[in-house]
Structure formats: structure tokens, C-alpha cells
Amino acid sequence: MNLELNPRTGRRQALKIGGLSVTLAALAAACGENRTGDDAPGRVGNAPVVTTPPDYEVDDAVLLRTASSLEYTAIAVYELVRDFDVLDGELLDRLVADHQGTADVMVGLTEDIGGVAWTETNPWFMDRVVGPLVESITSGDRSDDDINADLFSMVTALENLAAASHQELASAIGETDARIAHLEAALLEARHASVLAILNSGDSKNYFSPALVGEDVARDERGGIPYYAISSTFGETAQIDLIAGPADENGVRTTFSLQTPSLNSFVYNELEPDA
């Protein structure tokens, strides 16, 4: 079964834009006369190298392997923040246990349909999302308060991403039991995100997003994007923006866009764990 999840802008659109930039650069290079040197297409701007997603089959086993990889990624992130004053130890243990429980369900479902279970983190998300985020948050001469606040925002954003990912996987997968499991996981991780959003504010002001009544969402006191227990209508899976890390010389902080799994972040059947 070949399929794609709902197309989005951002990372997915960048693949198209990147390909267009390379084409235009090659055309410009071809217009010059008597040019010598490397015939490879030039690159325009400071964009990362465009990678083509693998041309592998996406079946139910791939989607379940991807789901378990996201759970192990969440566990890895929570184990990382144990070294910081971000979350109460009892709450952190509960979050890790919930994600491990969901991972176990996805592993079992993978094996039930004859797939090879995936019990490690998602390589793409660790390399392209978690790694850059943690590096940015902990870089520079930042105070412990700033680092802890950004890490708290990061885990909240990742819980929202996990909930959205399970919603999309539920709509894409064919097995009924797997659909139910994905929706149960989405509900659980949406509750995680809600608890974290309320804890972050300490009162009821972060219960409902102003966007639900057509109002603008103001930045918080640190210039970040606030999270709410109920941030949108149920079922919305748009990209999640996170502002983190130190400001540059112009006072601008980096915005990271988190998106649900797609062709370049699926854990294909052909992918094997690192030795």
C-alpha cells in the first residue's frame, strides 16, 4: 500500500522549493559562455542540502514502526531533561511510563501484523529536530532559568506533536486495532500537553487559547509562543511553532517548525537500527 499523509507546507514544500532553486541555478550556469570547472548545479542561498525521500513502500508496519519510534523519542527527551530543573520527578516518571506503555502497544501491533518492531528513537527527528533544538537551547551564555523555560516549552511542543502525529497515523493506517490505539495515544498525549501548558502558567489563563474566539495570541514575557490546554479545535494537525534558544545580534530568536511524520521521517521496513 503506497500512501502519503496530509501534505503540508514547511519541510514538505521545501523539498519542492529546493528542487526549483537547483533547477534555476543550473539554468543560470548554462547561460554563461565558455565556462569551465564543475558542471554540477549550483546552490542558491543558505538552505540545507535537499534530500530525496526513500522510494520504499509505506504499509501498516511502517506506520506502526514510526509510531513506536516517536514514543521512544519522547522517552529520550524526558530522560535528557532529568538533568535540568524542568519537571517534578514524579510527573516526569509518569510521562515516561505513559510513553513507554504506548510504545509497547505499537510494538505489539507491529509484530501482530508480521512486521519487525522498532524499539529505538526516530533517527530523522533526533537528528533534525531534537538535536538542533537542544543545541540551540543550551548554547551560549544563557541563564538556567532561560534554559529550563525553553526545555519546558520544547517538551510541551513535542507532546502536541505526538498527539497530532497519532491523529494522522490513525487516519492513514488500515488495521482497526491500530486505529483505535493511535486515537487512544492521541488523547493521552493531548492530555500531557494540556497539563504542561497549565503548569507553565500556574493558573487558569492558559486553559483556552484566545485564537478559539478569533483573538490574536500574544507572545509571553520571554517573547516565546505560549501553549494552552485547549489550543485549537480537536483534530487540527497544523505545524507547531516553537521559539527557542538565545537571541541573535538583532534580538531575534530562532523559530523551529515541528511537523508530523512524512516520507522522509517514516521508519521504513528497510531501515535497521544503528549497531
C-alpha positions as CSV (number, residue, x, y, z in Angstrom):
1,M,0.0,0.0,0.0
2,N,1.5,3.3,-1.1
3,L,0.2,6.4,0.6
4,E,1.2,9.8,2.0
5,L,-0.1,11.6,5.0
6,N,-1.7,15.0,4.5
7,P,0.6,17.3,2.6
8,R,1.8,20.4,4.5
9,T,3.9,23.4,3.9
10,G,7.3,23.8,5.5
11,R,9.5,20.8,5.3
12,R,7.5,19.1,2.6
13,Q,7.2,22.3,0.5
14,A,10.9,23.0,1.0
15,L,11.6,19.8,-1.0
16,K,9.8,21.3,-4.0
17,I,11.2,24.8,-3.5
18,G,14.7,23.4,-3.1
19,G,14.4,21.5,-6.3
20,L,13.2,24.6,-8.1
21,S,16.2,26.6,-6.8
22,V,18.6,24.0,-8.1
23,T,16.9,24.0,-11.5
24,L,17.1,27.8,-11.7
25,A,20.8,27.8,-10.6
26,A,21.6,25.2,-13.2
27,L,19.8,27.2,-15.9
28,A,21.8,30.4,-14.9
29,A,25.0,28.5,-15.1
30,A,24.2,27.2,-18.5
31,C,23.7,30.7,-19.9
32,G,27.3,31.6,-19.4
33,E,29.7,31.1,-22.4
34,N,33.0,29.3,-22.4
35,R,32.6,28.4,-18.7
36,T,34.9,25.8,-17.2
37,G,35.0,24.0,-13.9
38,D,32.5,21.8,-12.1
39,D,29.3,21.1,-14.1
40,A,27.3,20.3,-11.0
41,P,24.3,22.5,-10.4
42,G,25.0,25.5,-8.1
43,R,23.1,26.1,-4.8
44,V,21.3,29.3,-4.1
45,G,21.2,30.8,-0.6
46,N,22.0,29.1,2.7
47,A,19.4,26.4,2.6
48,P,20.3,22.8,3.7
49,V,21.0,20.2,1.1
50,V,17.8,18.8,-0.3
51,T,17.4,15.1,0.3
52,T,15.1,12.9,-1.7
53,P,12.8,10.6,0.5
54,P,13.4,6.9,0.0
55,D,11.2,5.2,-2.6
56,Y,10.0,2.4,-0.3
57,E,6.6,1.0,0.3
58,V,4.6,2.6,3.2
59,D,2.5,-0.1,4.7
60,D,0.9,-0.5,8.1
61,A,4.1,-1.9,9.6
62,V,6.0,1.2,8.6
63,L,3.4,3.5,10.2
64,L,3.4,1.4,13.4
65,R,7.2,1.4,13.5
66,T,7.1,5.2,13.0
67,A,4.7,5.5,15.9
68,S,6.8,3.5,18.3
69,S,9.9,5.5,17.2
70,L,8.1,8.7,18.2
71,E,7.3,7.3,21.6
72,Y,11.0,6.3,22.2
73,T,12.0,9.7,21.0
74,A,9.7,11.3,23.7
75,I,11.2,9.0,26.3
76,A,14.8,10.0,25.3
77,V,13.8,13.7,25.6
78,Y,12.4,13.3,29.0
79,E,15.4,11.4,30.2
80,L,17.5,14.2,28.9
81,V,15.6,16.9,30.9
82,R,16.1,14.9,34.1
83,D,19.5,16.7,34.3
84,F,17.7,20.1,34.4
85,D,15.2,21.7,36.8
86,V,12.3,21.4,34.4
87,L,9.8,18.9,35.7
88,D,8.9,17.4,39.1
89,G,10.4,13.9,39.3
90,E,7.1,12.2,39.9
91,L,5.4,13.9,36.9
92,L,8.4,13.1,34.7
93,D,8.2,9.4,35.8
94,R,4.5,9.3,34.9
95,L,5.2,10.9,31.5
96,V,7.9,8.4,30.7
97,A,5.8,5.5,31.8
98,D,2.9,6.6,29.6
99,H,5.1,6.9,26.6
100,Q,6.7,3.5,27.3
101,G,3.2,2.0,27.6
102,T,2.2,3.4,24.2
103,A,5.4,2.3,22.7
104,D,4.8,-1.3,23.9
105,V,1.3,-1.2,22.3
106,M,2.7,-0.1,19.0
107,V,5.5,-2.7,19.1
108,G,2.9,-5.4,19.8
109,L,0.7,-4.3,17.0
110,T,3.7,-4.2,14.6
111,E,4.5,-7.8,15.5
112,D,0.9,-8.9,15.3
113,I,0.8,-8.0,11.6
114,G,4.1,-9.7,10.8
115,G,6.3,-6.6,11.0
116,V,9.7,-6.1,12.7
117,A,9.1,-4.0,15.8
118,W,11.1,-0.7,16.2
119,T,12.3,-0.1,19.8
120,E,14.5,2.9,19.2
121,T,14.2,6.6,18.7
122,N,13.3,8.1,15.3
123,P,16.6,8.9,13.6
124,W,15.2,11.8,11.5
125,F,13.5,13.5,14.4
126,M,16.6,13.1,16.7
127,D,18.9,14.4,14.0
128,R,16.7,17.2,12.5
129,V,14.5,18.3,15.4
130,V,15.6,17.2,18.9
131,G,19.4,17.6,18.3
132,P,19.2,21.2,16.8
133,L,16.7,22.2,19.5
134,V,18.8,21.1,22.4
135,E,21.9,22.5,20.9
136,S,20.2,25.9,20.4
137,I,18.6,25.9,23.9
138,T,21.8,25.1,25.7
139,S,24.2,27.2,23.6
140,G,25.7,30.5,24.6
141,D,25.9,32.2,27.9
142,R,22.3,31.6,29.0
143,S,20.9,31.6,32.5
144,D,19.5,28.4,34.0
145,D,16.0,30.0,34.0
146,D,16.1,30.6,30.3
147,I,17.4,27.1,29.5
148,N,14.8,25.5,31.7
149,A,12.0,27.6,30.3
150,D,12.9,26.7,26.7
151,L,13.2,23.0,27.6
152,F,9.7,23.1,29.2
153,S,8.4,24.7,26.0
154,M,10.2,22.0,24.0
155,V,8.6,19.1,25.8
156,T,5.2,20.8,25.6
157,A,5.6,21.3,21.9
158,L,6.7,17.7,21.4
159,E,3.6,16.4,23.3
160,N,1.4,18.4,21.0
161,L,3.3,17.0,18.0
162,A,2.9,13.4,19.3
163,A,-0.8,13.9,19.7
164,A,-1.1,15.3,16.1
165,S,1.1,12.5,14.7
166,H,-1.1,9.8,16.2
167,Q,-4.2,11.5,14.8
168,E,-2.8,11.5,11.3
169,L,-1.5,7.9,11.6
170,A,-4.9,6.8,12.7
171,S,-6.4,8.1,9.5
172,A,-3.7,6.5,7.4
173,I,-3.5,3.0,8.8
174,G,-5.7,0.1,7.7
175,E,-5.8,-2.1,10.8
176,T,-8.8,-1.3,13.1
177,D,-7.0,-2.2,16.3
178,A,-4.2,0.1,15.3
179,R,-6.5,3.0,14.5
180,I,-8.0,2.6,18.0
181,A,-4.6,2.5,19.6
182,H,-3.5,5.7,17.7
183,L,-6.6,7.6,18.8
184,E,-6.1,6.5,22.4
185,A,-2.5,7.6,22.2
186,A,-3.5,10.9,20.7
187,L,-5.9,11.6,23.6
188,L,-3.3,10.6,26.2
189,E,-0.6,12.9,24.7
190,A,-3.0,15.7,24.2
191,R,-3.7,15.5,28.0
192,H,0.0,15.5,28.6
193,A,0.3,18.7,26.6
194,S,-2.6,20.3,28.4
195,V,-1.2,19.5,31.9
196,L,2.2,21.0,30.9
197,A,0.5,24.1,29.5
198,I,-1.4,24.7,32.7
199,L,1.7,24.0,34.8
200,N,3.7,26.6,32.8
201,S,1.3,29.4,33.6
202,G,0.4,28.3,37.2
203,D,-3.2,29.4,36.8
204,S,-6.2,29.2,34.5
205,K,-5.0,31.8,32.0
206,N,-3.6,29.0,29.8
207,Y,-6.7,26.9,29.7
208,F,-8.2,28.3,26.4
209,S,-6.3,29.9,23.5
210,P,-7.6,33.4,22.5
211,A,-7.4,32.0,18.9
212,L,-10.6,30.0,19.7
213,V,-12.6,33.2,19.8
214,G,-10.8,34.9,17.0
215,E,-8.3,36.9,19.0
216,D,-4.6,37.2,18.5
217,V,-2.2,35.1,20.6
218,A,0.3,37.4,22.3
219,R,3.8,36.3,22.9
220,D,4.8,35.5,26.5
221,E,7.1,37.6,28.7
222,R,10.2,36.0,27.1
223,G,9.0,36.5,23.6
224,G,8.0,32.9,23.1
225,I,4.8,31.3,21.8
226,P,2.5,30.3,24.7
227,Y,0.8,26.9,24.8
228,Y,-2.7,26.3,26.0
229,A,-4.6,23.3,27.5
230,I,-7.1,23.8,24.6
231,S,-5.2,25.5,21.8
232,S,-7.5,24.7,18.8
233,T,-10.5,22.7,17.7
234,F,-9.9,18.9,18.2
235,G,-8.3,17.2,15.2
236,E,-6.2,20.1,13.9
237,T,-2.7,18.9,13.0
238,A,-1.1,22.0,11.6
239,Q,2.7,22.5,12.2
240,I,3.7,23.6,15.7
241,D,6.0,26.5,16.0
242,L,8.5,26.8,18.9
243,I,10.7,29.8,19.6
244,A,13.9,28.7,21.5
245,G,17.5,29.4,22.1
246,P,19.4,32.7,22.5
247,A,18.7,35.8,20.5
248,D,21.0,36.9,17.7
249,E,22.6,40.4,17.4
250,N,19.2,41.8,16.4
251,G,17.4,40.3,19.3
252,V,15.7,37.7,17.2
253,R,15.3,34.1,18.5
254,T,15.1,31.1,16.2
255,T,11.6,29.7,15.3
256,F,11.5,25.9,14.9
257,S,8.6,24.4,13.0
258,L,7.6,20.9,14.1
259,Q,5.7,18.8,11.7
260,T,4.1,15.3,11.8
261,P,5.8,12.4,10.2
262,S,6.1,12.2,6.4
263,L,8.0,10.3,3.8
264,N,11.4,11.4,5.0
265,S,10.8,10.6,8.7
266,F,9.0,7.2,8.3
267,V,10.7,4.2,9.8
268,Y,10.6,2.0,6.7
269,N,10.8,-1.8,6.9
270,E,14.2,-1.5,5.1
271,L,15.6,0.7,7.9
272,E,17.6,-1.1,10.6
273,P,18.7,0.2,14.0
274,D,22.2,1.5,14.4
275,A,24.5,-1.2,15.6
